[in-house]
């Protein structure tokens, strides 16, 4: 693992416990441009880790520090997501500059890195999220090409089975989204965020049977208390 420390970080809030992992894409023309921005003191943005398309991992911010990656965000009633999370940036031009599938090497590296972090901090599976999950009105990353199902199969995050029951009423949809952890200020954008993560073949922000069944399935997983990964022994952060 390489290290190129960004100046864009500060102390975590007193008493903050790391219990979230947030995945992003860089959303810039090239990886070099994105890395330069994350290292620029004038940009005001950073992440803890940066994973390029060849699968190389670079540490940008020590885990004990608060990286500036999530911005205005919300999850399960919490607003200061940066204070309680680890952020990983994946090189990808994103929807604005030619969104494309993540490479095999990159996906494998993210699975290894995320698995290590989830084990180290005993991060609950339901708190492994994308930037769009915590900021659905502003963000679309890492987007529908990220393989969340494969990540969950490796023991990181959740992937729901479709539930037999299906509630289609807007109020029921809002209640399920809120139960999972989403904000529900804008149902259309929040449903798109849910679909990007859990129904990537149909990202349109509309209620349909399969979206509702996957949503209910995820609620059942959350209610069942899907366990966090077992803690791993700490190891040096340098």
C-alpha positions in Angstrom: 0.0 0.0 0.0 1.3 3.4 -0.9 0.8 6.6 1.1 0.4 10.2 0.0 -1.0 12.2 2.8 -3.6 14.8 2.1 -3.7 17.9 4.3 -7.5 17.9 4.2 -8.6 16.3 7.5 -9.1 17.2 11.1 -9.8 15.5 14.5 -12.8 13.3 14.8 -15.6 14.6 17.2 -15.0 13.7 20.8 -16.4 10.3 21.6 -16.9 9.5 17.9 -16.9 5.8 17.1 -16.1 4.6 13.6 -19.1 2.5 12.5 -19.6 3.4 8.9 -17.8 2.7 5.6 -18.7 5.0 2.7 -17.7 4.2 -0.9 -17.4 6.9 -3.6 -16.2 7.3 -7.2 -13.9 10.2 -8.0 -16.1 11.6 -10.8 -13.3 13.3 -12.6 -11.7 12.9 -16.1 -8.7 10.9 -14.9 -7.3 9.3 -11.7 -4.4 11.7 -11.8 -6.6 14.7 -11.8 -8.7 13.3 -9.0 -5.7 12.5 -6.8 -4.3 15.9 -7.4 -7.6 17.4 -6.1 -7.7 15.2 -3.1 -4.1 16.3 -2.2 -4.8 20.0 -2.9 -5.2 22.0 0.4 -7.5 24.5 -1.4 -10.0 21.8 -2.5 -11.2 21.0 1.0 -11.9 17.4 0.1 -10.2 14.1 0.9 -10.8 10.4 1.7 -9.0 7.9 3.7 -8.2 5.6 0.8 -7.9 5.9 -3.0 -8.1 2.9 -5.3 -7.1 3.2 -8.9 -8.3 1.1 -11.8 -5.2 -1.1 -11.6 -6.1 -2.0 -8.1 -3.4 0.0 -6.4 -4.4 1.4 -3.0 -3.1 4.7 -1.6 -3.7 5.9 1.9 -4.5 9.6 2.0 -5.7 10.2 5.6 -4.9 8.3 8.8 -8.0 6.4 9.9 -8.0 8.1 13.3 -8.5 11.4 11.6 -11.7 12.7 10.0 -11.4 12.9 6.2 -13.6 15.3 4.3 -15.5 13.0 2.0 -19.2 12.8 2.7 -20.2 16.4 3.0 -23.8 17.2 3.9 -25.1 13.7 4.5 -27.5 11.6 6.7 -27.7 8.0 7.7 -29.9 6.4 10.5 -30.4 9.7 12.2 -26.8 10.8 12.1 -25.7 13.9 10.3 -21.9 14.1 10.8 -21.1 11.1 8.7 -17.4 12.1 8.3 -17.0 11.9 12.1 -18.0 8.2 12.2 -16.9 6.8 8.9 -14.0 5.7 6.7 -14.2 6.9 3.1 -12.9 5.1 0.1 -12.5 6.8 -3.3 -12.6 4.6 -6.5 -11.2 6.0 -9.6 -14.0 6.3 -12.2 -15.0 9.3 -14.4 -18.5 9.0 -13.1 -21.8 9.9 -14.8 -20.5 13.3 -15.9 -17.4 12.2 -17.7 -18.2 8.8 -19.1 -19.2 6.4 -16.4 -17.9 2.9 -16.9 -17.8 -0.4 -15.1 -15.2 -0.8 -12.4 -12.2 -3.0 -13.3 -11.8 -6.5 -11.9 -8.5 -5.5 -10.2 -10.2 -2.4 -8.6 -13.2 -4.4 -7.4 -11.0 -7.1 -5.9 -8.8 -4.5 -4.2 -11.9 -2.7 -2.7 -13.3 -6.0 -1.4 -10.0 -6.8 0.3 -9.7 -3.2 1.7 -13.3 -3.0 2.8 -13.2 -6.4 4.4 -10.2 -5.4 6.4 -11.8 -2.1 7.6 -15.1 -3.7 8.5 -13.4 -6.3 10.5 -11.1 -3.8 12.2 -13.9 -1.6 13.4 -16.8 -4.2 13.6 -18.8 -2.0 11.2 -22.4 -3.2 11.0 -23.3 -4.6 7.6 -26.1 -2.1 7.2 -23.6 0.8 7.6 -21.6 -0.2 4.5 -23.0 2.4 2.1 -22.4 4.5 -1.0 -22.2 8.3 -1.1 -25.5 8.3 -2.9 -27.1 6.4 0.0 -26.1 9.1 2.5 -26.6 12.1 0.2 -29.3 11.0 -2.3 -30.3 14.6 -3.3 -26.7 15.4 -4.2 -24.7 12.4 -5.2 -24.9 9.3 -7.5 -21.7 7.5 -6.6 -20.4 4.9 -6.7 -23.4 4.2 -8.9 -25.1 1.3 -10.5 -22.0 -0.3 -12.0 -20.5 -1.0 -8.6 -20.9 -4.7 -7.6 -22.6 -4.4 -4.2 -23.9 -8.0 -4.5 -20.3 -9.3 -4.8 -19.2 -7.2 -1.9 -22.0 -8.6 0.3 -21.1 -12.1 -0.8 -17.6 -11.5 0.5 -19.1 -10.5 3.9 -19.1 -6.8 3.5 -22.5 -5.0 3.5 -26.0 -6.5 2.8 -27.7 -7.8 -0.3 -31.4 -8.6 0.2 -33.5 -11.4 -1.1 -36.8 -10.3 -2.5 -39.5 -10.4 0.1 -42.8 -12.2 -0.6 -44.8 -9.3 0.8 -44.9 -6.1 -1.2 -46.2 -2.7 0.1 -46.6 -0.2 -2.7 -48.2 2.8 -0.9 -45.9 5.8 -0.9 -46.2 6.2 2.8 -45.1 2.5 3.3 -42.1 3.0 0.9 -41.0 6.1 2.9 -41.3 4.2 6.2 -39.2 1.3 4.9 -36.5 3.7 3.4 -36.4 5.5 6.8 -36.1 2.2 8.7 -33.1 1.2 6.6 -31.4 4.6 7.3 -32.2 6.8 4.3 -33.5 10.4 4.5 -36.9 10.7 2.9 -37.0 14.4 2.1 -37.2 13.6 -1.7 -38.7 10.2 -2.3 -37.8 10.2 -6.0 -34.1 10.8 -5.4 -34.0 8.5 -2.4 -35.6 5.7 -4.4 -33.0 6.2 -7.1 -30.2 5.9 -4.5 -31.8 2.7 -3.2 -32.0 1.4 -6.8 -28.4 2.3 -7.6 -27.3 0.2 -4.7 -29.9 -2.7 -4.7 -31.6 -2.7 -8.1 -29.1 -1.3 -10.5 -30.9 -2.7 -13.6 -33.7 -0.1 -13.0 -32.6 3.3 -11.7 -35.6 5.6 -12.3 -36.8 6.6 -8.9 -40.2 5.0 -9.4 -42.0 2.4 -7.2 -42.5 -1.0 -8.9 -43.0 -4.5 -7.6 -39.4 -5.6 -7.7 -38.1 -2.4 -6.1 -40.7 -2.7 -3.3 -39.9 -6.4 -2.8 -36.2 -5.7 -2.5 -36.8 -2.8 -0.2 -38.9 -5.1 2.1 -36.3 -7.7 1.9 -33.7 -5.3 3.1 -35.9 -4.2 5.9 -36.2 -7.8 7.0 -32.4 -8.2 7.0 -32.0 -5.0 9.1 -34.7 -6.2 11.5 -33.0 -9.6 11.8 -29.9 -7.7 13.0 -27.4 -8.8 10.4 -24.2 -9.2 12.4 -21.1 -7.1 12.0 -18.0 -8.8 10.8 -16.0 -10.2 13.8 -13.4 -7.7 15.1 -9.8 -8.2 13.8 -6.7 -7.5 15.8 -5.5 -3.9 15.3 -2.4 -3.4 13.2 -0.3 -0.4 12.4 -1.9 2.4 10.4 1.4 3.5 8.8 
